[in-house]
Amino acid sequence: MNDSIKISIIIPVYHVADIIEDTLKSIQNQTFENYEVLLIDDGSKDETAEVIERCIAHDDRFHYVYKENQGPAAARNDGLKLAKGDFILFVDSDDLLAPNALTVMYQAAQSENAELVTGSTKRFNQKQEWFIDAHITENVIKPGAKTFEENPELVYSIGPCAKLYKKELVEDIRFLEEIKYGEDQPFVLETLIRAQKIYTVDEVVYFYRLRDGENKSLTQSISQNPIRILDSILQFLDVAKKLFNAYGSSQNVQLSYYNRVVKIEISDAIGGVFTGNKTKRHEFFQKLGNWLYALPETIFYQMDAVPFVFVNRTIGFALGMDKHTKETYQAILQYIFKHSSEESLKVVREASEYYRAALSIVEQGSFRNANRLAVRQFIRQKFDTNKLVMRIGRQLVFRFGKLLPVKKGSIVFGTERSDVLSGNLKAIYDCMSEQEKKRVVLLLKKSPSWKHTLHIFATLARAETIVIDDYYNKIYSLSFKKEVKVIQTWHAAGAFKKFGFSALFASDSETEEFEKRAHSSYTDVLVSSENLISEYSEAFRVAPSKVKPIGVPRTDLFFNEEKIRTLKAHLYQKYPVLKKKKAILYAPTFRGGAGHRMNFKMQLDALKMKKALGDEYVLILKFHPVVKNVAMNLAEQDEFILDLSDEKDINPIMLVSDSLITDYSSVIFEYSLLNRPMYFFADDLENYHDERGFYFPYEEMVPGAIYQESDTLIRDIQNEQFDYEKLNRFKEKFVDALDGKSTERFITQYVRHKE
């Protein structure tokens, strides 16, 4: 072995002339230099070879090998035969390595004596990048030492890339060339089983490129060849079974792997078979049923993925089943209902309409309910009934309603944020007299029904004053009578991240036409300071005279000592630890576009914080409401952690905290009213600025120090280091209209003068 080579990077390439240069540059820009790159061209007929030769011409660490087309498994195997490094890393030809990837992974392998090193990965396209959903939901990227037996969630990272393998670990393992779909799973599965020590570094090391149309082409491939795809799945499942037996894998590991395959590969295959050749469906379900029946009963009993996929995701395809397919599907359902645990069936029972349909098939052989369900699903997919009802509401109900006179003194509170009054609307309503409340109609978020929707438009047509607190789609494009007031109280104080018309450039922004429809009817907009009139004027594209520095009604709470005492007492009783220790509130905002905001990778080092501060402090977590899945390096059940993300109202939590850590959240405006320290952990400042943009330079605006890593932040908390003068300047600029009387001013101006 050549001792000078530490890492062998193996890249199978095929028809990637347009993007391979980016991949090669990401490797050439590594901070680590002791590597070789083996580019195995699997028979490209485009200009891939020419691009590669140009990129590597002056770098003898790169080696290009051309071979006849045999598929990526054969290409990777050829790379393994040629590899001279102590460690192996696979990279796909359209993906990117993070600049520090080789350094951090190699150092971890050495310092932790790990046979397999993994790290965080992200997907990216032309517009944005995001963490992979399953890696967050299953906490795959939690850093630290692991074994497959103790961490079976690693099955959710079953691809060969973004992993540094010790060469001895993979010396006698090869990719299965006879499998054409999922051929890499057995290889990775065996390395996970074999590795005595796996280590996950707390850094993003790899970026998976999602090319335009990639998901669509995969779906087409499955629909065109459902039996071939299923045969491949069954092949690698058979290999997995042999591996589990050979290595004596625990039932927990097997259960995790089989659940994952059912939820992902098998679920996709079922969807594909119903968009393709009808004649293959019976054979498909026969093969699938035979595999299910052959599973060990003790494992099948606990597989919650099976009822979910075969009922909730499959029963809607009932109309596409012929007689023989229905008989086979009925037999599968009967087996599932007989051999699954109550806990596994829970997910089916909770979806009542699916459960009833499945039960009819199981007990009576009747597909009537399933067919009805399928028809409803088809109609929902082909015809957007919600859009139709909204169109009728706007174009008929609202227009005819406007022919009637406005109801004098009538007030509508409209929100899509909650099914109960909250925020500014609640603050205003609670301070109104009983007589004033009688004039109010509450239009809250409810389960959509055509009657309720049409009622909303009829109510809006005759209202004299309409008060909203966010985007409210029922008023989009509506033209109200001149005497009608439409008041945007806006849920956030201050002006931090750009929104509305100001954010048209952002990667996840709406179109200009959408913003016009959303904001064109406003007659008044509330703001927390007259210094921000121009920013709100720009955001909503309204005249500056329409922006009123009345204040933000919900912030009056921070000046009401009686309410403060009551709210604090309630939380102290509910969470006694808050009375015993100082509380640091960590309240970051979300990341990414609409499809990825539910996942959050916590870069703040909770483990280090616990070691340094745990005796004196507790760390309160309050994530943005859209965030549902969080990955961090400390268990949520740890005594240092108090996760209050399920608490709907952040205000009481702010009141009981002693300091705040945030990043780009507008919570800083309310928190400034408490005159307590704020620390800004903004490790991705540059990327976030490019994604959203700020009204003011971040470094100049925020009322506290900015941190890129956890150590300095922890030290400043320990030393109680904070600049109160900067906080006072911040308050003067952004919240000088917040004085505890915002609600009073609102009611005086918009409610009582109507009486």
Buried (B, 14 or more C-beta within 10 A) or exposed (E): EEEEBBBBBBBBBBBBBEBBBBBBEBBBEBEBEBBBBBBBBBBBEEBBBEBBEEBBEEEEBBBBBBEEEEBBBBBBBBBBEEBBBBBBBBBBBBBBBBBBBBBBBBBBBEEBEBBBBBBBBBBBBEEBBBBBBBBBBBBBBBBBBBBBEEBBBBBBBBBBBBBBBBBEBBEEBBBBBEBBBBBBBBBBBBBBBBBEBBBBBBBBBBBBBBEEEEEEEBBBBBBEBBBBBBBBBBBBBEBBBEBBEEBEBBEEBBBBBBBBBBBBBBBBBBBBBBBBEEEBBBBBBBBBBEBBEEBEEEBBBBBBBBBBBBBBBBBBBBBEBEEEBBEBBBBBBBBBBEBBEEEBBEBBBEBEBBBBBBBBBBEEEBBEBBBBBBEEBEEEEEEEEEEEBBEBBBEEBBBEBBEEEBBEEBBBBBBBBBEEBBBBBBBBBEBBEEEBEEBBBBBBEEEEEBEEBBBBBBBBBBBBBBBBBBBBEBBBEBEBEEEBBBBBBBBBBBBBBBBBBBBBEBBBBBEEEEBEBBBBBBBBBBBBBEBBBEBBBBBBBBEEEBBBBBBBBBBBBBBEEEBBEEBBEEBBEEBEEBEEBEBBBBBBBBBBBEEBBBBBBBBBBBBBBBEBBBEEBBBBBBBBBBBBBBBBBBEEEBEBBBBBBEBEBBBBBBBBBBBBBBBBBBBBBBBBBBEBBBBBBBBBBEEBBEBBBBBBEBEEBBBBBBBEEBEBBBEBBEEEBBBEEBBEEBBEBBBBBBBBBBBBBBBEBBBEEBE
